[in-house]
Amino acid sequence: MKIFRNPETIHRTLAAYTHQVELQDPFRWLVVSGQVGMDKDGKLPEDPIEQFKIALNNINLNLKAADMAIGDLVKLTMYLVGDIDTEQRREALSVWLDGHVPAMTLLYVAALASPAIKVEIEALACADVEY
């Protein structure tokens, strides 16, 4: 079971995320390596918002491969390079999450694995074990 919680004893969240997620057995974990904005054919658009959307789609494809869904996400860690439009990023993330609010961390970094890569997103998901 997953319990999403925003304790009243700390500040309100600054965006659509949850301060904490408690996980109780039994469950399955999925750890998704950092996904970049490269499509299946190896295409990496220059536009960082497009990279962001593709990285989110790649996470979704990883979830589906493990028979999980966006609602099973418990943590996202996003690494961004350079000036990426905040409103467009928030809108893309909001549409993709469709009301789900996992724990989340956003970091601006100097560089990623290649100068062309502007976005990398790690994910952690948890689903109940089905008997």
C-alpha positions in Angstrom: 0.0 0.0 0.0 1.1 3.6 -0.7 0.2 6.5 1.5 0.8 9.9 0.0 1.1 12.6 2.7 1.7 16.3 3.1 2.2 16.9 6.9 0.5 20.0 8.2 3.5 20.7 10.4 5.7 21.7 7.4 5.2 24.2 4.5 2.8 23.5 1.7 4.3 22.0 -1.4 5.6 24.5 -3.9 4.1 22.7 -6.9 2.2 19.5 -7.7 4.1 17.0 -5.7 3.9 15.2 -2.4 6.3 15.7 0.5 6.3 12.0 1.4 5.1 8.6 0.3 5.0 5.7 2.9 5.3 2.3 1.4 4.0 -0.8 3.2 4.6 -4.4 2.3 3.9 -6.3 0.1 4.9 -4.5 -3.0 7.0 -4.6 -6.1 9.7 -1.9 -6.7 10.8 -0.5 -10.1 13.9 1.7 -10.2 14.1 3.5 -13.6 17.5 4.8 -14.7 17.7 8.4 -15.8 15.7 8.8 -19.0 16.7 11.4 -21.5 14.8 13.1 -24.3 15.9 10.6 -27.0 13.3 8.7 -28.9 13.5 5.0 -29.9 15.2 5.9 -33.1 17.9 7.8 -31.3 16.6 11.2 -32.3 17.3 14.0 -29.7 15.5 17.2 -30.5 17.3 20.5 -29.7 14.2 22.0 -27.9 14.5 21.1 -24.2 10.7 21.0 -23.7 10.5 18.4 -26.4 13.3 16.5 -24.7 11.4 16.8 -21.4 8.2 15.3 -23.0 10.1 12.5 -24.6 11.9 11.7 -21.3 8.5 11.5 -19.6 7.2 9.2 -22.4 10.3 7.0 -21.9 9.4 6.7 -18.2 5.9 5.7 -19.2 7.2 3.1 -21.6 9.4 1.7 -18.8 6.4 1.5 -16.4 4.3 -0.3 -19.0 7.1 -2.8 -19.6 6.9 -3.7 -15.9 3.1 -3.8 -15.9 2.9 -0.5 -13.9 1.3 2.9 -14.6 1.9 6.5 -13.8 -0.2 6.1 -10.6 2.5 3.7 -9.3 5.2 6.4 -9.4 6.4 7.4 -5.9 9.4 9.6 -6.8 10.7 11.5 -9.7 14.1 13.2 -9.8 14.5 15.7 -12.7 17.9 17.0 -13.8 17.8 20.1 -16.1 20.5 22.0 -17.9 20.2 25.6 -18.9 17.2 27.8 -19.3 14.1 25.7 -19.7 10.7 27.5 -19.7 9.2 26.8 -16.3 5.6 27.2 -17.3 5.9 24.9 -20.3 7.7 22.3 -18.2 5.1 22.5 -15.4 2.3 22.2 -18.0 3.9 19.2 -19.7 4.5 17.5 -16.3 0.9 18.3 -15.1 -0.7 16.8 -18.2 1.6 13.7 -18.1 0.9 13.1 -14.3 -2.9 13.7 -14.8 -3.5 14.6 -11.2 -1.0 12.1 -9.6 1.4 13.8 -7.2 4.5 11.7 -6.4 7.4 12.9 -4.3 9.7 15.0 -6.6 13.1 16.7 -6.7 14.2 19.1 -9.4 17.9 20.0 -9.9 19.6 22.3 -12.3 23.0 20.9 -13.2 25.9 22.2 -15.2 25.9 19.3 -17.7 24.6 15.8 -18.4 26.3 12.9 -20.3 26.4 14.8 -23.6 26.2 18.5 -24.3 23.1 18.0 -26.4 21.2 16.4 -23.5 19.3 19.0 -21.6 16.9 16.7 -19.5 17.3 13.5 -17.6 14.6 12.1 -15.3 14.9 9.2 -12.8 11.8 7.4 -11.5 10.9 5.1 -8.6 7.7 3.2 -8.8 5.9 0.8 -6.4 3.0 -1.5 -7.1 1.2 -4.0 -4.9 2.1 -7.7 -5.4 -0.8 -9.6 -6.9 -1.4 -13.0 -5.6 
